[in-house]
Amino acid sequence: MPLDAAQVISDKLNIPRKQVAAVLRLFADGATIPFIARYRKEATGSLDEVALNSIRTNAVALDELEKRKEFIAGTLSMQGVLTEELALRLASSLDPAEIEDIYLPYRPRRRTRATAARENGLEPLARIVMAQKTADPLKAASHYVGGEVDSAEDAIAGASDIIAEWVSESEKSRNLVRSKFARSAQLTSKVVKGKEEAGDKYRSYFDFSKPLRLASSHNYLAVRRGEEEGFLKVAISIDDDEMVERLCRMFVRHGASEKCTDIVRDAVRDGYKRLLRPSIEAESAQAAKEKADAAAISVFADNVQQLLMAPPLGRKRVMAIDPGFKNGCKVACIDEQGALMATDVVYPCAPVNDMYGAADVLCTMVGRLGIDVIAVGDGTASRETMSFLRDVTFPRNVTTVLVSESGASIYSASETARREFPDLDITLRGAVSIGRRLLDPLAELVKIDPKSIGVGQYQHDVNQSALKDALDFTVEHCVNAVGVDVNTASVELLSKVSGIGPSLAGNIVEARTAKGRFGCRGDLLEVPRMGKKTFEQCAPFLRITGGSNPLDATGVHPERYQLVERMAGDCGVEPKDLIRNKAKLESLDLERYIDRYTGMPTLNDIVAELQRPARDPRVKEEETRIFDPDVAAIADLHIGLEIVGKVNNITAFGAFVDIGLKINGLVHISQLSEDFVSDPSGLVKVGQRVRVKVIDVDAQRGRVALSMRGVRQNDL
């Protein structure tokens, strides 16, 4: 019977089968998650993007599982061992571990001691001993002496190797040991002798022990990284003596010959310690790694989403400064659209200290170019540059903002940067990126590998394929939630739009360059490789302002334009006059417009979009970063000091806060609140200003411990 994927996923996710089946059909038809979530609500019962992604992930996993089962069945069939029972078990199983256990006895393997014993004809002896019905196993073994087998003792040893392998491959024994590891396994780590000083950053794990099921994601990833770097010895252990005893009760027959039972008991012990235990330990380690990866990836993706969805500056002119000492501060001025207007290099910091010359250059640029905001990168010399700027009297009112420059150097050396600014010095490209990041974080950050944005931990330790999938989903969600101006967007931004991708994004930009602005969404159908199906997926996420059709500037899908025209006609106005016309929109009887393709969820979305067309979901907040001027180095900190900082990274164990130093302080999860906190991201967000109290300073290791417990936050 073919697998009912929809039912399996429905049971696992607790989503009605009808909805799951509809989603799977849409996926099969080439629909994307953003498109389905927003424009196919009637089909899916208004499932959100998270649910849709879970369905997709499970569908992919099921497909891979079915392919594995087909391979195993084919292999067993070729070996002539595929019985009806085995075939039925394979077909009905949804447990990857069970499937591999079924396959294990028949799986091609490297040459083992049991292999050699079988080649010497000792498997019949192994069956005799395993049956434990003979009173004298040595006498029985004497019949197998010859060839490579020199004695009855050698024959028993070979038979024992075969029994040990049987024990290790028994589904019953594997499930017993697997269950024990799941319940009781202990994760331990010890420092490698002589590596104490070099591995100081892993000091917390020099003598670490915790139940594996309770070990946090960062605990597990940290000890495994320490192990990989050669500083820690890591083990996952259970009570071996107890396990051996339980296995012996499973395989040793009560009342059998002591001589036989002793051999079987020794073989069970050998099979467990040499074969079974290492196998299940590796399996447990892999499961723990996957669990830790999933948690770390989730935190990382949440942080990235918060950065991508940071509010844009708005229509402002920005002077971006990439600070530096000896090589100077790189300056790039950009207009409201992010276009480069001017660049320069000034030297206000040591060792040059040309503060007057720098002030003159910057003041001239501010006045001549109408600069509204100065964005200063938060890397080397940032504090010194900010201090210098505070003393400068500019010819117009400007706001100075500190901006994260994580990833700016990655961008400056990228193919994207070379394409955008082929003649610009690489260091000045970094300054442009800093300015654009303030102007529109989403539009700029999509040009950078999310792993380089500067949030999260252990991103290089987790499964890179799973990380990429999660980050792709996050970026896709953010870009499509905001929408993209097709006449100004970069190739990188366009490529994240539903259904487009890098190649078609390049074609759109080339067409825009060759023919000028797109006048309406329909013009996109003339772009090479823009088929009707792709247009269906991407069109509503692409905005055209000032075009021939006012609906092109909204999130209304072109497939619903006729419906909007009908609504407008019923109100006695043109479609353009229905936009933002609250009274007319509220007067509509939406029940009249329901048909087999259009339900109330879609109608409500259309009305909401017409009321607030192309509403930017990014919250507009005042962007300020004010640090204590008396805290310029870690030596200026003392226990009890309260300072203001900004959250720049969230992990499972707490939040890292930028307090204006080169190092970030850590607010451990236990110090986030007086109340119990299970998830730091539920209390703080990346970019949030917080007041913290210093509770510990380790200048030698460059670590600062902070607390928010009992610290007032309401006046920030």
C-alpha positions in Angstrom: 0.0 0.0 0.0 1.5 3.4 -1.0 2.4 5.7 1.9 -0.3 8.3 2.6 2.2 11.2 3.2 -0.6 13.7 4.0 -2.0 11.5 6.7 1.4 10.8 8.2 2.3 14.5 8.4 -1.2 15.3 9.6 -0.8 12.9 12.5 2.7 14.2 13.4 1.9 17.9 13.2 -1.7 17.7 14.4 -3.0 19.5 11.3 -6.1 18.3 9.5 -5.3 16.0 6.6 -7.3 18.0 4.2 -5.1 21.1 4.8 -1.9 19.1 4.6 -3.0 17.5 1.3 -3.8 20.9 -0.1 -0.4 22.3 0.8 1.3 19.3 -0.7 -0.6 19.8 -4.0 0.4 23.4 -4.0 4.1 22.5 -3.4 3.9 20.0 -6.2 2.5 22.7 -8.5 5.5 24.9 -7.8 4.0 27.3 -5.3 6.3 29.0 -2.7 5.6 29.3 1.0 5.1 33.1 1.0 2.7 32.8 -1.9 0.7 30.0 -0.3 0.6 31.7 3.1 -0.7 35.0 1.7 -2.7 34.1 -1.4 -4.1 30.6 -0.9 -5.6 30.8 2.5 -8.9 29.2 1.5 -7.0 26.1 0.3 -4.8 25.8 3.4 -7.2 27.0 6.1 -5.0 30.0 6.6 -1.9 28.1 7.7 1.0 30.4 8.5 4.5 30.2 7.0 5.9 28.2 10.0 3.3 25.5 9.6 3.8 25.4 5.8 7.6 25.1 6.3 7.0 22.2 8.8 4.9 20.4 6.3 7.5 20.9 3.6 10.3 19.7 5.9 8.4 16.6 6.9 7.4 15.9 3.3 11.1 16.0 2.2 12.1 13.8 5.1 9.4 11.3 4.3 10.4 11.2 0.6 14.0 10.5 1.7 12.8 7.8 4.0 10.8 6.1 1.3 13.8 6.2 -1.1 15.9 4.5 1.7 13.3 1.8 2.2 13.1 1.1 -1.5 16.9 0.8 -1.7 17.0 -1.6 1.3 14.1 -3.7 -0.1 15.9 -3.9 -3.4 19.1 -5.0 -1.8 17.4 -7.6 0.3 15.6 -8.9 -2.7 18.8 -9.3 -4.6 20.3 -11.2 -1.7 17.2 -13.5 -1.7 16.3 -12.7 1.9 13.3 -10.4 1.5 10.5 -12.3 3.1 6.9 -11.1 3.2 7.4 -10.3 6.8 10.5 -8.2 6.2 8.8 -6.4 3.3 5.7 -5.6 5.4 7.9 -4.3 8.3 9.9 -2.1 5.9 6.8 -0.7 4.2 5.0 0.1 7.4 7.9 1.5 9.4 8.3 5.3 9.8 11.2 5.0 12.2 14.7 5.5 10.5 16.4 3.6 13.4 14.0 0.6 13.0 14.6 0.5 9.3 18.4 0.5 9.7 18.1 -2.2 12.4 16.1 -4.4 10.0 18.8 -3.9 7.4 21.8 -4.3 9.7 22.2 -8.2 9.7 22.2 -8.1 5.8 24.2 -5.0 5.3 27.5 -5.3 3.5 30.2 -4.7 6.1 33.9 -4.5 6.3 35.8 -7.7 7.2 35.3 -8.5 10.9 36.3 -11.2 13.3 32.9 -12.8 12.8 33.4 -12.7 9.1 36.7 -14.7 9.5 34.9 -17.2 11.8 32.2 -17.8 9.3 34.7 -18.3 6.5 36.3 -21.0 8.8 32.9 -22.8 9.0 32.2 -21.9 12.6 28.6 -20.5 12.3 27.0 -24.0 13.0 29.1 -24.2 16.2 27.9 -20.7 17.1 24.3 -21.8 16.8 25.0 -24.9 18.9 26.6 -22.8 21.7 23.9 -20.1 21.4 21.2 -22.7 21.9 22.9 -23.7 25.1 21.7 -27.3 24.9 25.1 -29.1 24.9 26.7 -30.0 28.2 30.2 -29.9 26.7 30.8 -27.1 24.2 34.5 -27.9 23.9 33.7 -31.4 22.7 31.2 -30.0 20.2 33.9 -27.5 19.1 36.5 -30.3 18.5 34.5 -31.3 15.4 35.4 -27.9 13.8 39.2 -28.1 14.3 41.1 -28.0 11.0 42.3 -25.6 8.4 42.7 -22.1 10.0 41.2 -23.5 13.3 44.0 -25.0 15.4 42.1 -26.1 18.5 38.7 -26.5 20.1 39.5 -23.3 22.1 40.1 -21.4 18.8 36.8 -22.8 17.5 34.9 -21.5 20.6 36.6 -18.1 20.2 35.5 -17.8 16.6 31.9 -19.0 17.5 31.9 -16.4 20.3 32.8 -13.6 17.8 29.7 -14.7 15.7 27.5 -14.7 18.8 28.8 -11.2 19.8 27.8 -10.0 16.4 24.4 -11.5 16.7 23.9 -9.8 20.0 25.0 -6.4 18.5 22.6 -6.8 15.6 19.6 -8.0 17.5 16.8 -5.5 17.2 15.7 -6.3 20.7 19.1 -5.7 22.2 19.6 -2.5 20.2 16.3 -1.1 21.4 17.1 -2.0 25.0 20.4 -0.2 24.9 19.0 2.7 22.8 16.3 3.2 25.4 18.8 3.2 28.2 20.9 5.9 26.4 17.8 8.0 25.8 16.9 7.9 29.5 20.1 7.8 31.4 23.1 8.7 29.2 25.6 11.1 30.8 27.6 13.7 28.8 31.0 14.2 30.3 34.1 16.2 29.2 37.6 16.4 30.7 40.5 18.6 29.8 43.3 16.9 27.8 46.3 16.8 30.0 48.8 19.6 29.2 46.2 21.6 27.3 44.8 23.6 30.3 46.3 26.9 29.3 45.8 26.7 25.6 42.2 25.6 26.0 41.3 28.2 28.7 38.2 29.3 26.8 36.8 25.9 27.5 37.5 26.1 31.3 33.8 25.6 32.1 34.1 22.2 30.5 37.3 20.9 32.0 35.4 18.7 34.4 31.8 18.8 33.1 29.1 16.2 33.6 25.4 16.4 32.8 22.6 14.1 31.7 22.6 14.1 27.9 18.8 14.7 27.7 19.2 17.8 29.9 22.3 19.2 28.2 21.6 22.5 26.4 22.4 23.1 22.8 25.3 25.4 23.6 26.7 22.8 26.1 26.8 20.1 23.6 28.1 22.2 20.7 30.8 23.7 23.0 32.2 20.4 24.2 32.2 18.9 20.8 34.1 22.0 19.4 36.5 21.6 22.3 37.0 18.0 21.4 37.5 18.8 17.8 40.1 21.4 18.7 42.0 18.9 20.8 41.3 20.5 24.2 38.6 18.1 25.6 37.9 14.4 25.9 34.2 13.9 25.5 32.1 10.8 26.3 28.5 9.7 26.4 28.2 6.9 29.0 25.7 4.7 30.7 26.0 2.0 33.4 27.7 -0.7 31.4 27.6 -3.3 34.1 23.8 -2.9 34.4 23.4 -3.1 30.7 25.5 -6.2 30.3 23.5 -7.9 33.0 20.2 -7.1 31.3 21.5 -8.3 28.0 22.7 -11.5 29.6 19.2 -12.1 31.0 18.0 -11.7 27.5 20.4 -14.2 25.9 21.6 -16.6 28.6 19.2 -19.5 29.2 18.3 -20.3 32.8 19.2 -23.9 33.7 21.5 -24.4 30.8 25.0 -25.9 31.0 27.3 -23.6 33.0 30.0 -24.1 30.4 27.7 -22.9 27.7 26.2 -20.0 29.6 29.7 -18.8 30.5 30.7 -18.7 26.8 27.4 -16.9 25.9 27.8 -14.5 28.8 31.3 -13.6 27.7 30.2 -13.2 24.1 27.3 -10.9 25.2 29.8 -8.8 27.2 32.2 -8.6 24.2 29.4 -7.9 21.7 28.1 -5.1 23.9 31.4 -3.4 24.7 33.0 -3.9 21.3 30.1 -3.5 18.9 26.7 -2.6 20.3 27.6 0.1 22.8 29.9 2.1 20.4 27.2 1.9 17.7 24.4 3.2 20.0 26.7 5.8 21.5 27.4 7.1 18.0 23.7 7.1 17.3 23.0 8.9 20.5 25.7 11.4 19.8 24.3 12.0 16.3 20.8 12.5 17.7 22.1 14.9 20.4 24.0 16.8 17.7 20.9 17.1 15.5 18.9 18.3 18.5 21.6 20.8 19.4 21.9 22.0 15.8 18.1 22.5 15.6 18.1 24.7 18.7 21.2 26.7 17.7 19.8 27.2 14.2 16.5 28.3 15.6 18.1 30.9 17.8 20.4 32.1 14.9 17.5 32.4 12.5 15.5 34.4 15.1 18.4 36.8 15.5 18.8 37.2 11.8 15.1 37.9 11.4 15.3 40.6 14.0 18.2 42.2 12.2 16.5 42.0 8.8 13.3 43.4 10.1 14.9 46.3 11.8 13.2 49.5 10.8 14.6 51.5 7.9 15.9 55.0 8.5 13.5 56.5 5.9 14.3 59.1 3.3 17.5 60.5 4.8 20.9 61.3 3.5 23.6 59.5 5.3 27.3 60.0 5.9 28.8 56.6 6.7 32.2 56.4 8.5 34.2 53.2 8.8 36.6 54.2 11.7 40.3 53.5 11.8 43.5 54.6 13.4 46.6 54.6 11.2 44.7 54.0 7.9 42.2 56.7 8.7 38.4 56.9 8.8 36.8 56.0 5.5 33.9 58.3 4.6 31.0 57.6 2.1 28.0 59.8 1.6 24.8 58.3 0.1 21.5 59.8 -0.9 18.0 58.7 0.1 18.0 55.8 -2.4 21.4 54.6 -1.3 23.3 56.0 -4.3 26.9 57.0 -3.6 27.4 60.8 -3.7 31.0 61.3 -2.4 33.9 59.6 -0.6 36.9 60.7 1.4 39.4 59.6 4.1 40.0 61.6 7.2 42.5 61.1 10.1 41.0 62.4 13.4 42.4 59.5 15.5 45.9 58.5 16.6 48.6 58.4 15.4 47.8 61.3 13.0 45.3 63.2 15.2 44.3 65.6 12.4 41.1 66.5 14.1 40.9 70.0 12.6 41.5 68.8 9.1 39.0 66.0 9.5 36.3 68.3 11.0 36.7 70.7 8.0 36.3 67.9 5.5 33.2 66.5 7.2 31.6 69.8 7.8 32.0 70.7 4.2 30.4 67.4 3.1 27.5 67.7 5.5 26.7 71.2 4.3 27.2 70.6 0.6 25.4 67.3 0.4 22.6 68.0 2.9 23.5 65.1 5.2 20.9 64.2 7.8 22.5 61.3 9.7 26.1 60.2 10.4 26.5 56.4 10.7 29.6 55.2 12.4 30.8 51.6 12.2 31.2 49.9 15.6 34.6 48.3 15.0 38.1 49.5 15.7 38.4 53.2 16.7 34.6 53.6 16.9 34.6 55.0 20.4 37.4 57.5 19.5 35.6 58.5 16.3 32.3 59.0 18.2 34.1 61.1 20.8 35.6 63.3 18.0 32.3 63.8 16.3 30.6 65.0 19.5 33.0 67.9 19.6 32.4 69.0 16.0 29.9 71.8 15.2 28.3 70.9 11.9 26.6 73.4 9.6 23.3 71.6 10.0 21.5 69.5 12.5 22.7 65.9 12.2 22.2 62.8 14.3 25.1 60.4 14.9 24.3 56.7 15.1 26.6 53.7 15.8 25.9 50.9 13.4 27.1 47.3 13.4 29.7 46.7 10.8 29.6 42.9 11.0 29.8 41.6 7.5 30.7 44.9 5.9 34.2 43.6 5.1 32.7 40.5 3.6 30.5 42.7 1.4 33.4 45.0 0.4 35.3 42.1 -1.1 32.3 40.3 -2.7 31.4 40.0 -6.3 28.3 42.1 -5.5 30.4 45.0 -4.3 32.8 44.8 -7.3 29.7 44.9 -9.6 28.2 47.8 -7.8 31.4 49.8 -7.3 34.1 48.5 -9.7 36.3 51.6 -9.4 35.9 52.2 -5.6 38.6 51.2 -3.1 37.6 48.1 -1.1 37.8 50.0 2.2 35.4 52.6 1.0 32.9 49.9 -0.2 32.7 48.9 3.5 31.7 52.4 4.5 29.0 52.4 1.8 27.6 49.1 3.3 27.5 50.7 6.8 25.5 53.6 5.5 23.1 51.5 3.5 22.6 49.1 6.4 21.3 52.1 8.4 19.2 53.3 5.5 17.5 50.0 4.8 18.9 47.0 6.8 16.9 44.4 4.8 18.0 45.6 1.4 21.7 45.7 2.4 22.0 42.6 4.6 20.6 40.3 1.9 23.8 40.9 0.0 25.8 39.3 2.8 25.9 35.6 3.8 23.7 35.5 6.9 26.4 33.6 8.8 28.6 36.7 8.5 26.0 39.1 9.9 27.4 38.8 13.5 24.6 37.1 15.4 24.3 33.6 16.9 26.9 31.1 18.0 28.3 27.9 16.7 27.0 28.6 13.2 30.1 26.9 11.8 29.6 23.9 14.0 26.0 23.0 13.0 24.7 21.1 10.0 25.4 23.5 7.2 22.6 22.2 5.0 20.0 22.6 7.7 21.4 26.1 8.6 21.2 27.2 5.0 17.6 25.9 4.7 16.6 27.8 7.9 18.3 31.0 6.9 16.9 30.9 3.3 13.5 30.5 4.8 14.1 33.4 7.2 15.4 35.7 4.5 12.6 34.7 2.1 10.0 35.4 4.8 11.4 38.8 5.6 11.8 40.0 2.0 8.3 38.9 1.0 6.7 40.2 4.1 8.1 43.7 3.3 7.8 43.6 -0.5 10.2 44.9 -3.0 10.3 48.0 -5.3 11.0 46.3 -8.6 12.4 49.6 -10.1 15.1 50.1 -7.4 15.9 46.7 -5.9 19.2 45.0 -6.3 19.7 41.6 -7.9 20.3 40.2 -4.4 17.0 41.5 -3.0 15.0 40.5 -6.1 16.4 37.0 -6.0 14.8 36.5 -2.6 11.3 37.3 -3.9 8.9 34.4 -4.2 9.6 32.4 -7.3 12.4 34.5 -8.8 15.9 33.3 -7.9 19.3 34.8 -8.9 19.1 34.2 -12.7 15.7 35.8 -13.2 16.6 38.6 -10.8 19.6 39.4 -13.1 17.3 39.4 -16.1 14.9 41.8 -14.4 17.7 44.2 -13.6 19.1 43.9 -17.1 15.6 44.6 -18.6 15.2 47.6 -16.2 18.6 49.0 -17.3 18.0 48.5 -21.0 14.4 49.7 -21.2 13.9 52.0 -18.1 11.4 51.7 -15.3 8.7 49.1 -15.4 5.4 50.9 -15.8 3.2 48.1 -14.6 3.4 44.6 -13.2 2.3 43.2 -16.6 5.6 44.6 -18.1 7.4 41.9 -16.1 6.0 39.2 -18.4 8.3 40.6 -21.1 11.4 39.8 -19.1 13.2 36.7 -20.4 12.3 33.5 -18.5 9.4 35.2 -16.7 6.7 32.7 -17.4 3.1 32.9 -16.3 3.6 30.5 -13.3 6.6 32.5 -12.0 4.7 35.7 -12.5 1.8 34.3 -10.4 4.3 33.6 -7.6 6.2 36.8 -7.6 4.0 39.6 -8.9 2.2 40.6 -5.7 5.5 40.9 -3.8 6.9 43.4 -6.4 5.8 47.0 -6.0 5.6 49.6 -8.7 5.0 53.1 -7.5 3.8 55.9 -9.8 2.9 53.3 -12.5 -0.1 53.1 -14.8 -2.1 50.9 -12.3 -2.3 52.1 -8.7 -3.0 48.5 -7.6 0.6 47.7 -8.6 1.8 49.6 -5.6 -0.2 47.4 -3.3 0.0 43.8 -2.1 -3.2 42.9 -4.0 -2.5 40.0 -6.4 -3.1 40.8 -10.1 -5.4 37.8 -10.2 -7.7 39.9 -8.0 -7.6 43.2 -9.9 -11.0 42.4 -11.5 -12.5 41.8 -8.1 -11.2 45.1 -6.8 -12.6 46.9 -10.0 -15.9 45.3 -9.2 -15.8 46.5 -5.6 -14.9 50.0 -6.8 -17.7 49.9 -9.3 -20.2 48.9 -6.6 -19.0 51.9 -4.6 -19.3 54.2 -7.6 -15.6 55.1 -7.8 -12.5 54.2 -9.7 -10.1 51.6 -8.2 -7.6 54.3 -7.4 -10.2 56.1 -5.4 -11.0 53.0 -3.3 -7.4 52.9 -2.0 -7.2 54.4 1.5 -10.9 55.2 1.4 -11.9 53.8 4.7 -15.6 54.8 4.5 -16.1 53.1 1.1 -14.2 50.0 2.1 -16.1 49.6 5.3 -19.4 49.9 3.4 -18.7 46.9 1.3 -20.8 43.8 1.9 -17.9 41.2 1.5 -20.3 38.3 1.5 -21.4 39.3 -2.0 -17.9 38.6 -3.4 -17.5 35.1 -2.1 -17.2 32.4 -4.8 -15.6 29.0 -5.2 -12.1 30.7 -5.6 -12.4 33.5 -3.2 -13.3 33.3 0.5 -13.6 35.6 3.4 -9.9 35.4 4.4 -8.8 36.7 0.9 -11.5 39.4 0.9 -10.4 40.6 4.4 -6.8 40.7 3.2 -7.7 42.7 0.1 -9.7 45.3 2.2 -6.8 45.5 4.7 -4.3 46.1 1.9 -6.4 48.7 0.2 -6.8 50.5 3.6 -3.1 50.6 4.2 -1.4 49.7 0.9 2.1 48.2 1.0 2.3 48.7 4.7 5.8 48.2 5.9 5.7 45.7 8.8 9.0 46.9 10.2 8.3 49.0 13.3 9.7 52.5 13.2 11.7 53.2 16.3 14.2 55.9 17.2 17.6 54.5 16.5 20.0 55.7 19.2 23.1 54.3 20.8 24.4 56.2 23.8 27.3 54.8 25.8 28.7 56.0 29.1 31.6 58.3 28.1 33.4 57.3 31.3 33.6 53.7 30.2 36.3 53.5 27.5 38.0 50.2 28.5 37.3 47.1 30.6 39.4 48.6 33.4 36.7 51.4 33.8 34.1 48.8 34.8 33.4 47.9 38.4 30.9 45.6 40.1 27.6 47.4 40.7 28.0 49.9 37.8 24.8 50.5 35.8 25.3 51.3 32.2 23.1 51.4 29.0 23.9 49.0 26.1 22.3 47.4 23.2 21.5 43.7 22.7 23.4 42.5 19.6 23.1 38.7 20.0 20.8 36.3 21.7 21.7 32.7 22.5 19.9 29.9 24.3 21.9 30.8 27.5 21.5 34.5 27.5 22.0 37.8 25.7 25.2 39.6 24.6 25.1 43.4 25.1 27.2 46.0 23.4 28.3 48.4 26.1 30.6 50.5 24.0 33.7 48.3 24.4 35.5 46.0 22.0 34.0 43.1 24.0 30.4 42.4 24.7 29.0 41.7 28.1 26.9 38.6 28.8 23.5 38.7 30.6 23.2 35.1 31.5 19.6 33.7 31.2 19.5 33.6 35.0 20.2 37.3 35.1 17.6 38.5 32.6 14.8 38.8 35.1 13.7 38.2 38.7 11.3 35.6 37.2 12.2 32.3 35.6 13.1 32.7 31.9 13.0 29.7 29.6 13.7 31.6 26.4 15.8 34.8 26.3 14.3 35.8 23.0 10.9 36.1 24.7 12.3 38.9 26.9 14.8 40.8 24.8 15.3 41.4 21.1 18.4 42.1 18.9 18.8 45.8 18.7 16.9 46.6 22.0 18.4 49.2 24.3 18.7 47.9 27.9 20.1 49.1 31.2 22.4 46.5 32.8 24.4 46.2 36.0 28.0 44.8 36.0 28.2 41.8 38.3 31.6 40.4 37.4 34.7 41.5 35.4 37.4 39.1 34.2 39.9 41.5 32.5 42.4 38.7 31.8 39.9 36.6 29.8 38.1 39.6 28.4 34.7 38.7 30.0 32.1 40.9 31.5 29.1 39.5 33.3 26.0 41.7 33.4 22.6 41.5 35.0 19.1 43.0 34.3 17.7 41.7 37.6 16.4 44.6 39.7 17.5 47.2 37.0 14.9 49.7 35.9 14.2 49.6 32.1 11.1 51.7 31.7 12.9 55.1 31.2 15.1 54.1 28.3 
